[in-house]
Amino acid sequence: MPLGAKSLLLLVIAAASVAQTATDLTARYGYPDVERFVVRPGITMMASYADDRTACEMVIEPKHPIHRTDDKEQSMATATVSEIIDELIPKSERGILLNRIFKAMGAPQFEHDKYQNVTISRYFVRSLPANHDEKSATIIRKDGPCSPAIPSHESVPAIELNAADLHAVR
């Protein structure tokens, strides 16, 4: 094979093996149902979407490679995570606070705030440096296109039964 033909063949093979771009992947597979954004230096937010592209679940965590290494020292400043949460779901959109759960198991601590329209869960490891010990935060919207297809027991109206109703079942 002449030298020019070999060069052309190598060029064609190299062009065929070019890395896929986001545009290439979207053209082939459609829009992603999950995306990851860098929201602050060293902090990412991964969002999963409803069919209309509304972000329904968002996970805030320290930036790490896709193939996660178990780096126990990665954490975030609590104040920074609070700012990000307020940007993603302002207090005015959350609705009424319905329930707050706090669990502490030594150094690991978990906070779970349930509002009318959203649930916010935060995970801390208190053995890390003070005010820089948050490992992750998760926001789950429950309103609009993010509302579950099957209503939870809390959104189904209760049916009150009386003695006559119970006797009629027999």
PyMOL commands that place a pseudoatom at each C-alpha (Angstrom):
pseudoatom trace, name=CA, resn=MET, resi=1, chain=A, elem=C, hetatm=0, pos=[0.000, 0.000, 0.000]
pseudoatom trace, name=CA, resn=PRO, resi=2, chain=A, elem=C, hetatm=0, pos=[1.483, 3.396, -0.955]
pseudoatom trace, name=CA, resn=LEU, resi=3, chain=A, elem=C, hetatm=0, pos=[2.392, 5.813, 1.854]
pseudoatom trace, name=CA, resn=GLY, resi=4, chain=A, elem=C, hetatm=0, pos=[-0.411, 8.266, 0.927]
pseudoatom trace, name=CA, resn=ALA, resi=5, chain=A, elem=C, hetatm=0, pos=[-3.062, 5.538, 1.128]
pseudoatom trace, name=CA, resn=LYS, resi=6, chain=A, elem=C, hetatm=0, pos=[-1.777, 4.435, 4.550]
pseudoatom trace, name=CA, resn=SER, resi=7, chain=A, elem=C, hetatm=0, pos=[-1.935, 8.013, 5.826]
pseudoatom trace, name=CA, resn=LEU, resi=8, chain=A, elem=C, hetatm=0, pos=[-5.478, 8.423, 4.507]
pseudoatom trace, name=CA, resn=LEU, resi=9, chain=A, elem=C, hetatm=0, pos=[-6.533, 5.118, 6.115]
pseudoatom trace, name=CA, resn=LEU, resi=10, chain=A, elem=C, hetatm=0, pos=[-5.056, 6.196, 9.469]
pseudoatom trace, name=CA, resn=LEU, resi=11, chain=A, elem=C, hetatm=0, pos=[-6.818, 9.560, 9.184]
pseudoatom trace, name=CA, resn=VAL, resi=12, chain=A, elem=C, hetatm=0, pos=[-10.176, 7.850, 8.527]
pseudoatom trace, name=CA, resn=ILE, resi=13, chain=A, elem=C, hetatm=0, pos=[-9.683, 5.476, 11.497]
pseudoatom trace, name=CA, resn=ALA, resi=14, chain=A, elem=C, hetatm=0, pos=[-8.643, 8.374, 13.769]
pseudoatom trace, name=CA, resn=ALA, resi=15, chain=A, elem=C, hetatm=0, pos=[-11.691, 10.429, 12.725]
pseudoatom trace, name=CA, resn=ALA, resi=16, chain=A, elem=C, hetatm=0, pos=[-14.005, 7.485, 13.377]
pseudoatom trace, name=CA, resn=SER, resi=17, chain=A, elem=C, hetatm=0, pos=[-12.636, 7.036, 16.898]
pseudoatom trace, name=CA, resn=VAL, resi=18, chain=A, elem=C, hetatm=0, pos=[-13.093, 10.673, 18.042]
pseudoatom trace, name=CA, resn=ALA, resi=19, chain=A, elem=C, hetatm=0, pos=[-14.672, 10.953, 21.494]
pseudoatom trace, name=CA, resn=GLN, resi=20, chain=A, elem=C, hetatm=0, pos=[-18.412, 11.445, 21.614]
pseudoatom trace, name=CA, resn=THR, resi=21, chain=A, elem=C, hetatm=0, pos=[-19.595, 14.967, 22.465]
pseudoatom trace, name=CA, resn=ALA, resi=22, chain=A, elem=C, hetatm=0, pos=[-22.726, 15.837, 24.458]
pseudoatom trace, name=CA, resn=THR, resi=23, chain=A, elem=C, hetatm=0, pos=[-24.363, 16.821, 21.159]
pseudoatom trace, name=CA, resn=ASP, resi=24, chain=A, elem=C, hetatm=0, pos=[-23.462, 13.454, 19.614]
pseudoatom trace, name=CA, resn=LEU, resi=25, chain=A, elem=C, hetatm=0, pos=[-24.886, 11.537, 22.568]
pseudoatom trace, name=CA, resn=THR, resi=26, chain=A, elem=C, hetatm=0, pos=[-28.088, 13.629, 22.654]
pseudoatom trace, name=CA, resn=ALA, resi=27, chain=A, elem=C, hetatm=0, pos=[-28.585, 13.123, 18.908]
pseudoatom trace, name=CA, resn=ARG, resi=28, chain=A, elem=C, hetatm=0, pos=[-28.174, 9.375, 19.313]
pseudoatom trace, name=CA, resn=TYR, resi=29, chain=A, elem=C, hetatm=0, pos=[-29.978, 8.727, 22.627]
pseudoatom trace, name=CA, resn=GLY, resi=30, chain=A, elem=C, hetatm=0, pos=[-32.125, 11.792, 23.355]
pseudoatom trace, name=CA, resn=TYR, resi=31, chain=A, elem=C, hetatm=0, pos=[-31.843, 14.165, 26.282]
pseudoatom trace, name=CA, resn=PRO, resi=32, chain=A, elem=C, hetatm=0, pos=[-30.258, 12.743, 29.434]
pseudoatom trace, name=CA, resn=ASP, resi=33, chain=A, elem=C, hetatm=0, pos=[-32.525, 11.954, 32.360]
pseudoatom trace, name=CA, resn=VAL, resi=34, chain=A, elem=C, hetatm=0, pos=[-29.657, 12.802, 34.745]
pseudoatom trace, name=CA, resn=GLU, resi=35, chain=A, elem=C, hetatm=0, pos=[-26.990, 15.514, 34.498]
pseudoatom trace, name=CA, resn=ARG, resi=36, chain=A, elem=C, hetatm=0, pos=[-24.180, 16.703, 36.769]
pseudoatom trace, name=CA, resn=PHE, resi=37, chain=A, elem=C, hetatm=0, pos=[-23.286, 20.377, 37.196]
pseudoatom trace, name=CA, resn=VAL, resi=38, chain=A, elem=C, hetatm=0, pos=[-20.418, 22.064, 39.023]
pseudoatom trace, name=CA, resn=VAL, resi=39, chain=A, elem=C, hetatm=0, pos=[-22.309, 24.508, 41.296]
pseudoatom trace, name=CA, resn=ARG, resi=40, chain=A, elem=C, hetatm=0, pos=[-19.300, 25.735, 43.294]
pseudoatom trace, name=CA, resn=PRO, resi=41, chain=A, elem=C, hetatm=0, pos=[-15.603, 24.944, 43.074]
pseudoatom trace, name=CA, resn=GLY, resi=42, chain=A, elem=C, hetatm=0, pos=[-15.261, 21.339, 44.263]
pseudoatom trace, name=CA, resn=ILE, resi=43, chain=A, elem=C, hetatm=0, pos=[-19.053, 20.846, 44.631]
pseudoatom trace, name=CA, resn=THR, resi=44, chain=A, elem=C, hetatm=0, pos=[-21.399, 19.211, 42.117]
pseudoatom trace, name=CA, resn=MET, resi=45, chain=A, elem=C, hetatm=0, pos=[-25.153, 18.870, 41.830]
pseudoatom trace, name=CA, resn=MET, resi=46, chain=A, elem=C, hetatm=0, pos=[-26.617, 15.914, 39.985]
pseudoatom trace, name=CA, resn=ALA, resi=47, chain=A, elem=C, hetatm=0, pos=[-30.191, 16.384, 38.761]
pseudoatom trace, name=CA, resn=SER, resi=48, chain=A, elem=C, hetatm=0, pos=[-32.673, 13.811, 37.539]
pseudoatom trace, name=CA, resn=TYR, resi=49, chain=A, elem=C, hetatm=0, pos=[-35.624, 14.991, 35.491]
pseudoatom trace, name=CA, resn=ALA, resi=50, chain=A, elem=C, hetatm=0, pos=[-39.320, 14.425, 34.916]
pseudoatom trace, name=CA, resn=ASP, resi=51, chain=A, elem=C, hetatm=0, pos=[-40.533, 13.958, 31.332]
pseudoatom trace, name=CA, resn=ASP, resi=52, chain=A, elem=C, hetatm=0, pos=[-40.893, 17.748, 30.914]
pseudoatom trace, name=CA, resn=ARG, resi=53, chain=A, elem=C, hetatm=0, pos=[-37.244, 18.288, 32.036]
pseudoatom trace, name=CA, resn=THR, resi=54, chain=A, elem=C, hetatm=0, pos=[-38.210, 19.621, 35.494]
pseudoatom trace, name=CA, resn=ALA, resi=55, chain=A, elem=C, hetatm=0, pos=[-35.455, 18.781, 37.977]
pseudoatom trace, name=CA, resn=CYS, resi=56, chain=A, elem=C, hetatm=0, pos=[-37.212, 16.452, 40.441]
pseudoatom trace, name=CA, resn=GLU, resi=57, chain=A, elem=C, hetatm=0, pos=[-34.295, 15.024, 42.417]
pseudoatom trace, name=CA, resn=MET, resi=58, chain=A, elem=C, hetatm=0, pos=[-31.042, 16.860, 43.065]
pseudoatom trace, name=CA, resn=VAL, resi=59, chain=A, elem=C, hetatm=0, pos=[-27.997, 15.519, 44.911]
pseudoatom trace, name=CA, resn=ILE, resi=60, chain=A, elem=C, hetatm=0, pos=[-25.316, 17.923, 46.120]
pseudoatom trace, name=CA, resn=GLU, resi=61, chain=A, elem=C, hetatm=0, pos=[-21.940, 16.395, 46.956]
pseudoatom trace, name=CA, resn=PRO, resi=62, chain=A, elem=C, hetatm=0, pos=[-18.207, 16.996, 46.734]
pseudoatom trace, name=CA, resn=LYS, resi=63, chain=A, elem=C, hetatm=0, pos=[-16.863, 16.685, 43.207]
pseudoatom trace, name=CA, resn=HIS, resi=64, chain=A, elem=C, hetatm=0, pos=[-15.497, 13.205, 42.520]
pseudoatom trace, name=CA, resn=PRO, resi=65, chain=A, elem=C, hetatm=0, pos=[-14.789, 11.112, 39.428]
pseudoatom trace, name=CA, resn=ILE, resi=66, chain=A, elem=C, hetatm=0, pos=[-17.722, 9.190, 37.922]
pseudoatom trace, name=CA, resn=HIS, resi=67, chain=A, elem=C, hetatm=0, pos=[-16.033, 6.017, 39.087]
pseudoatom trace, name=CA, resn=ARG, resi=68, chain=A, elem=C, hetatm=0, pos=[-16.127, 6.958, 42.753]
pseudoatom trace, name=CA, resn=THR, resi=69, chain=A, elem=C, hetatm=0, pos=[-13.141, 6.323, 44.944]
pseudoatom trace, name=CA, resn=ASP, resi=70, chain=A, elem=C, hetatm=0, pos=[-13.931, 5.972, 48.628]
pseudoatom trace, name=CA, resn=ASP, resi=71, chain=A, elem=C, hetatm=0, pos=[-12.332, 9.219, 49.832]
pseudoatom trace, name=CA, resn=LYS, resi=72, chain=A, elem=C, hetatm=0, pos=[-13.681, 9.714, 53.339]
pseudoatom trace, name=CA, resn=GLU, resi=73, chain=A, elem=C, hetatm=0, pos=[-12.146, 13.188, 53.642]
pseudoatom trace, name=CA, resn=GLN, resi=74, chain=A, elem=C, hetatm=0, pos=[-14.301, 14.788, 50.949]
pseudoatom trace, name=CA, resn=SER, resi=75, chain=A, elem=C, hetatm=0, pos=[-16.843, 17.121, 52.501]
pseudoatom trace, name=CA, resn=MET, resi=76, chain=A, elem=C, hetatm=0, pos=[-18.455, 20.514, 52.017]
pseudoatom trace, name=CA, resn=ALA, resi=77, chain=A, elem=C, hetatm=0, pos=[-18.983, 23.640, 54.083]
pseudoatom trace, name=CA, resn=THR, resi=78, chain=A, elem=C, hetatm=0, pos=[-22.467, 23.546, 55.611]
pseudoatom trace, name=CA, resn=ALA, resi=79, chain=A, elem=C, hetatm=0, pos=[-23.113, 27.247, 54.892]
pseudoatom trace, name=CA, resn=THR, resi=80, chain=A, elem=C, hetatm=0, pos=[-22.234, 26.744, 51.210]
pseudoatom trace, name=CA, resn=VAL, resi=81, chain=A, elem=C, hetatm=0, pos=[-24.585, 23.755, 50.936]
pseudoatom trace, name=CA, resn=SER, resi=82, chain=A, elem=C, hetatm=0, pos=[-27.362, 25.817, 52.540]
pseudoatom trace, name=CA, resn=GLU, resi=83, chain=A, elem=C, hetatm=0, pos=[-26.805, 28.559, 49.913]
pseudoatom trace, name=CA, resn=ILE, resi=84, chain=A, elem=C, hetatm=0, pos=[-26.997, 26.017, 47.091]
pseudoatom trace, name=CA, resn=ILE, resi=85, chain=A, elem=C, hetatm=0, pos=[-30.199, 24.492, 48.506]
pseudoatom trace, name=CA, resn=ASP, resi=86, chain=A, elem=C, hetatm=0, pos=[-31.757, 27.974, 48.729]
pseudoatom trace, name=CA, resn=GLU, resi=87, chain=A, elem=C, hetatm=0, pos=[-30.811, 28.594, 45.065]
pseudoatom trace, name=CA, resn=LEU, resi=88, chain=A, elem=C, hetatm=0, pos=[-32.296, 25.291, 43.895]
pseudoatom trace, name=CA, resn=ILE, resi=89, chain=A, elem=C, hetatm=0, pos=[-35.480, 25.376, 45.981]
pseudoatom trace, name=CA, resn=PRO, resi=90, chain=A, elem=C, hetatm=0, pos=[-36.152, 28.767, 47.605]
pseudoatom trace, name=CA, resn=LYS, resi=91, chain=A, elem=C, hetatm=0, pos=[-37.949, 28.696, 50.954]
pseudoatom trace, name=CA, resn=SER, resi=92, chain=A, elem=C, hetatm=0, pos=[-41.033, 30.277, 49.337]
pseudoatom trace, name=CA, resn=GLU, resi=93, chain=A, elem=C, hetatm=0, pos=[-41.440, 27.199, 47.069]
pseudoatom trace, name=CA, resn=ARG, resi=94, chain=A, elem=C, hetatm=0, pos=[-41.060, 24.541, 49.774]
pseudoatom trace, name=CA, resn=GLY, resi=95, chain=A, elem=C, hetatm=0, pos=[-44.448, 24.923, 51.419]
pseudoatom trace, name=CA, resn=ILE, resi=96, chain=A, elem=C, hetatm=0, pos=[-45.144, 24.313, 55.090]
pseudoatom trace, name=CA, resn=LEU, resi=97, chain=A, elem=C, hetatm=0, pos=[-42.628, 22.296, 57.119]
pseudoatom trace, name=CA, resn=LEU, resi=98, chain=A, elem=C, hetatm=0, pos=[-44.507, 19.088, 57.974]
pseudoatom trace, name=CA, resn=ASN, resi=99, chain=A, elem=C, hetatm=0, pos=[-41.866, 17.045, 59.769]
pseudoatom trace, name=CA, resn=ARG, resi=100, chain=A, elem=C, hetatm=0, pos=[-38.233, 17.281, 60.847]
pseudoatom trace, name=CA, resn=ILE, resi=101, chain=A, elem=C, hetatm=0, pos=[-36.180, 14.209, 61.734]
pseudoatom trace, name=CA, resn=PHE, resi=102, chain=A, elem=C, hetatm=0, pos=[-32.692, 14.307, 63.175]
pseudoatom trace, name=CA, resn=LYS, resi=103, chain=A, elem=C, hetatm=0, pos=[-30.669, 11.126, 63.679]
pseudoatom trace, name=CA, resn=ALA, resi=104, chain=A, elem=C, hetatm=0, pos=[-27.227, 10.973, 65.226]
pseudoatom trace, name=CA, resn=MET, resi=105, chain=A, elem=C, hetatm=0, pos=[-25.210, 7.752, 65.323]
pseudoatom trace, name=CA, resn=GLY, resi=106, chain=A, elem=C, hetatm=0, pos=[-21.923, 8.996, 66.718]
pseudoatom trace, name=CA, resn=ALA, resi=107, chain=A, elem=C, hetatm=0, pos=[-20.084, 11.036, 64.094]
pseudoatom trace, name=CA, resn=PRO, resi=108, chain=A, elem=C, hetatm=0, pos=[-22.600, 10.374, 61.258]
pseudoatom trace, name=CA, resn=GLN, resi=109, chain=A, elem=C, hetatm=0, pos=[-25.694, 12.588, 61.463]
pseudoatom trace, name=CA, resn=PHE, resi=110, chain=A, elem=C, hetatm=0, pos=[-28.740, 12.780, 59.248]
pseudoatom trace, name=CA, resn=GLU, resi=111, chain=A, elem=C, hetatm=0, pos=[-31.279, 15.627, 58.960]
pseudoatom trace, name=CA, resn=HIS, resi=112, chain=A, elem=C, hetatm=0, pos=[-34.526, 15.095, 57.075]
pseudoatom trace, name=CA, resn=ASP, resi=113, chain=A, elem=C, hetatm=0, pos=[-36.932, 18.014, 56.548]
pseudoatom trace, name=CA, resn=LYS, resi=114, chain=A, elem=C, hetatm=0, pos=[-40.261, 17.195, 54.933]
pseudoatom trace, name=CA, resn=TYR, resi=115, chain=A, elem=C, hetatm=0, pos=[-42.186, 20.126, 53.449]
pseudoatom trace, name=CA, resn=GLN, resi=116, chain=A, elem=C, hetatm=0, pos=[-45.428, 20.172, 51.456]
pseudoatom trace, name=CA, resn=ASN, resi=117, chain=A, elem=C, hetatm=0, pos=[-43.630, 20.365, 48.097]
pseudoatom trace, name=CA, resn=VAL, resi=118, chain=A, elem=C, hetatm=0, pos=[-40.151, 19.038, 48.781]
pseudoatom trace, name=CA, resn=THR, resi=119, chain=A, elem=C, hetatm=0, pos=[-38.056, 16.822, 51.032]
pseudoatom trace, name=CA, resn=ILE, resi=120, chain=A, elem=C, hetatm=0, pos=[-34.520, 17.925, 51.931]
pseudoatom trace, name=CA, resn=SER, resi=121, chain=A, elem=C, hetatm=0, pos=[-32.119, 15.384, 53.444]
pseudoatom trace, name=CA, resn=ARG, resi=122, chain=A, elem=C, hetatm=0, pos=[-28.620, 16.243, 54.633]
pseudoatom trace, name=CA, resn=TYR, resi=123, chain=A, elem=C, hetatm=0, pos=[-25.826, 13.896, 55.736]
pseudoatom trace, name=CA, resn=PHE, resi=124, chain=A, elem=C, hetatm=0, pos=[-22.939, 15.006, 57.966]
pseudoatom trace, name=CA, resn=VAL, resi=125, chain=A, elem=C, hetatm=0, pos=[-19.868, 13.343, 59.459]
pseudoatom trace, name=CA, resn=ARG, resi=126, chain=A, elem=C, hetatm=0, pos=[-19.101, 15.356, 62.584]
pseudoatom trace, name=CA, resn=SER, resi=127, chain=A, elem=C, hetatm=0, pos=[-15.555, 13.985, 62.935]
pseudoatom trace, name=CA, resn=LEU, resi=128, chain=A, elem=C, hetatm=0, pos=[-14.518, 16.109, 59.962]
pseudoatom trace, name=CA, resn=PRO, resi=129, chain=A, elem=C, hetatm=0, pos=[-13.496, 19.767, 60.442]
pseudoatom trace, name=CA, resn=ALA, resi=130, chain=A, elem=C, hetatm=0, pos=[-16.228, 21.885, 62.084]
pseudoatom trace, name=CA, resn=ASN, resi=131, chain=A, elem=C, hetatm=0, pos=[-18.520, 23.718, 59.630]
pseudoatom trace, name=CA, resn=HIS, resi=132, chain=A, elem=C, hetatm=0, pos=[-16.983, 21.736, 56.770]
pseudoatom trace, name=CA, resn=ASP, resi=133, chain=A, elem=C, hetatm=0, pos=[-18.419, 18.323, 57.527]
pseudoatom trace, name=CA, resn=GLU, resi=134, chain=A, elem=C, hetatm=0, pos=[-21.347, 17.882, 55.148]
pseudoatom trace, name=CA, resn=LYS, resi=135, chain=A, elem=C, hetatm=0, pos=[-21.045, 14.818, 52.902]
pseudoatom trace, name=CA, resn=SER, resi=136, chain=A, elem=C, hetatm=0, pos=[-24.210, 15.176, 50.797]
pseudoatom trace, name=CA, resn=ALA, resi=137, chain=A, elem=C, hetatm=0, pos=[-27.619, 16.800, 50.520]
pseudoatom trace, name=CA, resn=THR, resi=138, chain=A, elem=C, hetatm=0, pos=[-30.613, 15.521, 48.561]
pseudoatom trace, name=CA, resn=ILE, resi=139, chain=A, elem=C, hetatm=0, pos=[-33.617, 17.521, 47.400]
pseudoatom trace, name=CA, resn=ILE, resi=140, chain=A, elem=C, hetatm=0, pos=[-36.699, 15.665, 46.166]
pseudoatom trace, name=CA, resn=ARG, resi=141, chain=A, elem=C, hetatm=0, pos=[-39.550, 17.719, 44.713]
pseudoatom trace, name=CA, resn=LYS, resi=142, chain=A, elem=C, hetatm=0, pos=[-43.064, 16.365, 45.202]
pseudoatom trace, name=CA, resn=ASP, resi=143, chain=A, elem=C, hetatm=0, pos=[-45.052, 19.006, 43.318]
pseudoatom trace, name=CA, resn=GLY, resi=144, chain=A, elem=C, hetatm=0, pos=[-46.112, 19.495, 39.697]
pseudoatom trace, name=CA, resn=PRO, resi=145, chain=A, elem=C, hetatm=0, pos=[-44.554, 17.050, 37.234]
pseudoatom trace, name=CA, resn=CYS, resi=146, chain=A, elem=C, hetatm=0, pos=[-42.490, 15.564, 40.082]
pseudoatom trace, name=CA, resn=SER, resi=147, chain=A, elem=C, hetatm=0, pos=[-45.532, 14.400, 42.030]
pseudoatom trace, name=CA, resn=PRO, resi=148, chain=A, elem=C, hetatm=0, pos=[-45.689, 10.610, 42.255]
pseudoatom trace, name=CA, resn=ALA, resi=149, chain=A, elem=C, hetatm=0, pos=[-48.129, 8.789, 39.982]
pseudoatom trace, name=CA, resn=ILE, resi=150, chain=A, elem=C, hetatm=0, pos=[-49.363, 6.800, 42.979]
pseudoatom trace, name=CA, resn=PRO, resi=151, chain=A, elem=C, hetatm=0, pos=[-50.378, 9.131, 45.802]
pseudoatom trace, name=CA, resn=SER, resi=152, chain=A, elem=C, hetatm=0, pos=[-48.805, 8.519, 49.188]
pseudoatom trace, name=CA, resn=HIS, resi=153, chain=A, elem=C, hetatm=0, pos=[-51.002, 7.590, 52.136]
pseudoatom trace, name=CA, resn=GLU, resi=154, chain=A, elem=C, hetatm=0, pos=[-50.676, 11.203, 53.351]
pseudoatom trace, name=CA, resn=SER, resi=155, chain=A, elem=C, hetatm=0, pos=[-52.351, 12.678, 50.265]
pseudoatom trace, name=CA, resn=VAL, resi=156, chain=A, elem=C, hetatm=0, pos=[-55.226, 10.183, 50.164]
pseudoatom trace, name=CA, resn=PRO, resi=157, chain=A, elem=C, hetatm=0, pos=[-58.220, 11.441, 52.134]
pseudoatom trace, name=CA, resn=ALA, resi=158, chain=A, elem=C, hetatm=0, pos=[-59.062, 9.354, 55.173]
pseudoatom trace, name=CA, resn=ILE, resi=159, chain=A, elem=C, hetatm=0, pos=[-62.406, 7.591, 55.239]
pseudoatom trace, name=CA, resn=GLU, resi=160, chain=A, elem=C, hetatm=0, pos=[-63.953, 7.623, 58.644]
pseudoatom trace, name=CA, resn=LEU, resi=161, chain=A, elem=C, hetatm=0, pos=[-65.895, 4.500, 59.520]
pseudoatom trace, name=CA, resn=ASN, resi=162, chain=A, elem=C, hetatm=0, pos=[-68.505, 4.236, 62.215]
pseudoatom trace, name=CA, resn=ALA, resi=163, chain=A, elem=C, hetatm=0, pos=[-70.000, 1.194, 63.931]
pseudoatom trace, name=CA, resn=ALA, resi=164, chain=A, elem=C, hetatm=0, pos=[-72.779, 0.853, 61.330]
pseudoatom trace, name=CA, resn=ASP, resi=165, chain=A, elem=C, hetatm=0, pos=[-70.185, 0.710, 58.532]
pseudoatom trace, name=CA, resn=LEU, resi=166, chain=A, elem=C, hetatm=0, pos=[-68.263, -2.015, 60.315]
pseudoatom trace, name=CA, resn=HIS, resi=167, chain=A, elem=C, hetatm=0, pos=[-71.394, -4.116, 60.880]
pseudoatom trace, name=CA, resn=ALA, resi=168, chain=A, elem=C, hetatm=0, pos=[-72.414, -3.741, 57.221]
pseudoatom trace, name=CA, resn=VAL, resi=169, chain=A, elem=C, hetatm=0, pos=[-69.203, -5.467, 56.091]
pseudoatom trace, name=CA, resn=ARG, resi=170, chain=A, elem=C, hetatm=0, pos=[-70.183, -8.831, 57.544]
for i in range(1, 170): cmd.bond("trace and resi %d" % i, "trace and resi %d" % (i + 1))
show_as sticks, trace
zoom trace
